[in-house]
């Protein structure tokens, strides 16, 4: 109650104003461009363009708030074509995303996730899995979810798409904000912040503190998330922007349960020694110069450091005999330049980037349970050097016909690693030319058809070199995607799209059995349906929904012909919303179809709970809120809601990871109440 009182006091004395945006505002750029730090002072969210040559979904602040998502897993389930699942019991920290026939092989490994245009992974080219997503849901302003030929601008891990998390912009006028959210299961979150512009300078800062007991026994978490942004208008043509973020995360990771344990208590924790602590800071700097009316260039740099400390009992099942202790520091930085040049009907976008990432020390030790001195089992280091360049030409052939041709070159002259304890070392290199081509024909201002083809890759995970054999070598995982669709925008209050796609992915690598295995090639076909309808005659009432149908199979390897693990065959999301006179109400839900937990497509559950069918599930959420105007410049916004509204019992079979697999329950009903004061001058 003391923390509640303190937070309510902060709300009472800290007020702010926030620009409402439902994702339909004026587009930032005529053609696709991922938002980065420097692009944003009170920005509109990017808009899905009729002439885009690829699939795109944009979630603005309203759409994010109305989901009531207390963690990123809940939020992801509302986005077309994306799903997420429980993995190790620390689901408040990171999503496990599956999309377009690719598996959610543990904490998101086949989607390029960025935060304000900067990679979110600890090592983008060598450790894509997110032990924790380094931004809290409280600081997510918008999400831009992109697939298509423009993917040549971004790399690696783009076969599954590019998901850019957009954080709150610098306000264009002095503002302050405070928000508190209280929920069941001990959930408590506060956010304070503010900023504005004075002359040629603008700045903002935000801080979030959130914690909870989790829905598993001894499954608590605590996160702190801070950010500061700065912008200087150097002159009428140029600006300099910088952003610094720091996040710390601590959570329990109960892992999965055996069938017996699950039947006794689906929310039990059989591995109380399991825990994760870590933090990440990142600095991003951009210098931008306009050249004429349409051309510009910019130089950029970013630096990231991630620290992780994991402790897990061994063996995973039964009485623990030892505790495995893991610590690592992961670093990466990039120096690059990019720009745009318009020449007649051609819009040329190009860039070059040098990227280096390294782990100076990754140590593993084994400690006797319940206590005692540890024995070192690993002391490894890794380095990866990359140079990439890209160019794409958006050619307006006619007023209705647009063609995009692009190419990305990726060169990794060396990736290497060694282990002083294990006595192993490796060195590898890689080069690829990755094309992207897209076309769009707009019949009128409402309807267009589009199609594209693009290629991408995922580098081997650096830690996997220590856990493979000559019979199952690591490989750079190559993939390509083709899609074609019809897009409808603002025709008689209707917007939507139908897209058919194919994913072809080679050398699918997993770490299920204690060493890195290549399970072969994935081939997936699917169709996405999306629709949003602002219902005429009823002001403020709208409905939106999406559905993805897919078939994903292993086409080579030991179980060729079987379904891809954790690749569902159907996924849907829907929402009915009403907003008028400051009141709003929303009810929505999502469906995720069943899937297998292994490449052998085992149907019968095993005793450890790691194998079996992951059954389908339907989850609902609802929210009611009211916004009151306070004087000329202030607002008070209050909302009450719940996720998993009908408390549906659901679960998946998790294959393992550092914390161990088993049968893992999904989140039960989680309710919340939030209050936010906003004010500007």
Steps between C-alpha positions, in 0.01 A plus 500: 500500500796732560606466135141568388485815711834625367393440141166673548686796647725509193191503280347783698799728450618388151264558207543487125331495158532230239408532133241236414575288193331194362751425228306681226697826508700654218790279393852604591636404160348423163673163504587262777756615753553352845478771764827565680589734785548816300178481298276568793373818657128462564487269197199345346520125490595372156202418284450193287526640148283385213814484283709292743644196322492281812286406798497747787307541827519803728381512860474851645458603866124445509518148362775411745322644805168332432655151498582546869817299442698460822785337312621490140365146451144628542566789263653281227190278484295798377726566201405332169701190421697495827471267797698444818510225760626427851858377491670491841261666743660843466244621246476851649852554364499391135276368222547177304372607160386268220406624154463385140572133561816561700507362855520694826815308585540674836487874569469620138774400256365547147369859507717811489380688808618859533433777749490839328697346216776347717528118528353366824694171507812460717695412181305558176734274302565236762249491786157595374299351788367757746561402861307820566357758263682822601190719515195475727143498361446829684745676266370355173341782300446306179595193298588493131490145358650476150545225240603535138764619256603798715647244739830541310551813711522295819689189606547236627202277597251661261345184352230513769464877457608821671325603820594851614393601850449878514544676834334831599620800299646823630201732553499815288383708799577470871319198646504266797342161556430258782326164489433225752359153434399252770387143434453158654793261551683788672535701179609860548639746247582869504625730227606864522650721237502829319670717247457764234665750269676829577625678189726271297525240777259229608526221755294246689543233766291211630536251781302180564499273803286186475483181701272210576471157658445331164236236452737213594597415856823685582478660154548866586668767289625858531601736221631853479505678166630850429559708189625850416478662156664815368465697177687806373395686186846591378360715219201502265630194316666292772432349839684284751306247710604265778325244716624310804307211655566276798292206618552248777303179533478236772259210474449145612495236226313193630522317168258216430342227711471125469150366433465396864610840628272681255197292603567579866547875447528653153657817646761324716873568485710182511825694444512779762875544438435624147537876462615764255649844562631730233515847359561679175597851402509642150610834354374609158616814315378634163615805300261596218527751215236590243630565150238685300129423530501120488857381551680435827787310651591404854779343699424284799662295773374279780663312785337228710603295801297214648582320825336170595525281808305173496477230763324167442476170681641178352354260419190673367270235647519341843716588797766757399862394540670813367423857401634627168613863518533708181633854456576692182549853368388546137603811306433638153543831322438631151617794289305579186352740254179502299319739273232565242529653154210577264584493130196554284262210562761310703543517876838350591565390858845369592718437802815338631576367850791354691390287792710323762382285788685309763483316832823558693407234755222248532549279802317189612558322828342209682424541871399217734142520627401648740827696527873498456783620280444483124712312247563690173369315195540778241677832451430598138540809285352588161548763229310575182580769242251596231479747213172550317368727226157539345328693225144505372327693226132584527398576143163666435463359148158659463265673739354160586793260459793487744802271479761443772838339430745454786814316598681446828859377528606333824863413566620340821877474448536322832302363788705316758498366851701300749466343843796489738336233715347278233800536272300562180512779246336579166516749215258554212413752228198584289389705200157539345326718244136535608258635239160654551246584231147630533220638287177687569215600274242743640171475314372814670547675835337210685623170351843370402665166429858429603761227495860453602788261551790543743778298659657502845713296735569416862856447619583197717472572869854544634442275800395215269852445366588337832207257479503351155662210316651448155190299411276797583695814409382851564392693194397853411124455472376644169139576415278673249141621503259574215162665546215649297196685622213742461479808723193714573528836680211721618237378258155555650656483850678174416873430500670163470712261300522141378853369455624160388861414582763229490799459734798285400756460779814284494700341783255544786720463811381411853650419838262240640719203589812653652668584170424714197304309233407582143140384449497584129303730272165663582246573227185685603200640314242731647232764458446812714157666523462844661200730531411817690151649474385828648130421526291772330214658688652430842761761584811356665416132439744285304601139462826349381633152456767288341546134417798301377475150355827319435659163435865462603694179434851369533613417148835338584678351798417199718126574513433642155129534427401573860356825633747762622518508882302780667361615163122518541265466202262783592517821699245779533445823693194724525377811678181704539553854625285800585621851582293813554493803730810388687365151566642192334434128515675213330461125492727278296663163483733270319515140386818294456463155344664181617857403414758233566790546742753291305602420143387137545145638557451299820132500599515321834631699797817364656547483876729806508240710319742610227322316217143495378248712315469864603121542498321796345379782720260795494576794730288812551577841647289806582548858614283796595649847539418867538702812419418820688628839387661699783500868420645616171795267479464199727338158482424221743459156344375202701457145369401163640537172318620142486688261275393134465161634600332160544798344681556234236744225603760443229852368469785408265781245507838672520804317365763639733756773495731588785219494757348171390184399319178328589130576502454875546172666591391819328397808694163495679266799531698814582310813597625857535405860572704789359493876548693755299534878534620701200571871466675739263576867492 
